[in-house]
Amino acid sequence: MAMDLSSWAAKIHSKKEKIPTAPTLDHLQKYEHELFGRKEGFITEAMKALRDLPPDQIKTNAQALNMLKKECQEAIEKRRSELSAPSTEKLAKEDAIDVTLELPQKERGHLHLIPEFIRQVEEVFGRMGFDTSYGPEIETEENNFNLLNIPATHPARDAQDTFWIKTKDPNDRRLLRTQTSPVQIRYMQTHKPPFRMICPGAVYRKDEDATHSPMFHQFEGLMIGTDVSLANMKAVMITAMRELTSPDIVFRFRTGYFPFVEPGLEVDMRWQGEDKTREGNWLEVVGCGMVHPQVLINCGINPPMSGRPRLAREAWQGFAFGFGVERMLMIKHQIPSIRSFYQGDVRFLQQF
Ligand code: PHE
């Protein structure tokens, strides 16, 4: 004889009580099957037994049974999520991270030593109150030569073998700048003295050997005031050069000729080693001097006065210098050939 509803209900109740302590997911699944299985599941069977009740009892019993069914489902879901959540203990065993494990080193890139050096230059001069300015690499003949006091017939133009650019208009003469000095011109035309600035960047000349490359980098400095002197120039340059290269650098100031400065100087540098005994080669790294009065006039600074001579305290004056970046790095790191900078050989680059 088939069991009646109350016997099924008793079975369901006792199974339901076991759910919250089901030891594993497998046990839980077994209980679920025993309760809800399509064949002989306790709840399925109880539903069938409902039909044998007298009609007036069906409704209330069906409600009670549905309630019980719902409670069982909820209890199963609750226990299932408890059992599925990994315990801390289990995690500690299976998923712990071994912080002592040595991982393969990831390769990290870094700035090429030229832009890195230029950043240092901006930083060191920035601390001395110098503004940084940049100009275009394609320049006008006017800015690169004429306004710098280098007229078309001037022999200094031969010294700078220029890459000329073809233009449609023969009067619009353009070139790849041969020096950073045209940025001085641009700056003086647009700023009112007193000021101090540097301008780093690439420059181009038809030149190639161990210490020359057709493209290289310079940074120019310019300081204009009413009493800026050659002594100030030496102080600024030596302070900056020592900081940018090494305290073991020695300098040699020689007279030099650049049409846009008067007097003009050249500076050679040599690394003598910490023990002060090594005899490296002198390498010319800087041209510098007091900005030529004509250059100041060309840029609208100190316009000629009509009628009377200008008094010294009414006139702006100052110095300019132009460093070769690669040359300084060659001395600093004892690099024999300028080509190493551009070959992109990681064995070279990784040393810095
Ligand atoms: N422009 C010069 C060069 O390229 C260097 C220089 C700059 C000299 C400023 C004097 C003053 O050789």
Residues whose N, C-alpha, C, O or C-beta is under 5 A from the ligand:
A	BS01	LIG	T178 Q179 S181 F258 V261 G287 C288 G289 A320 F321 G322
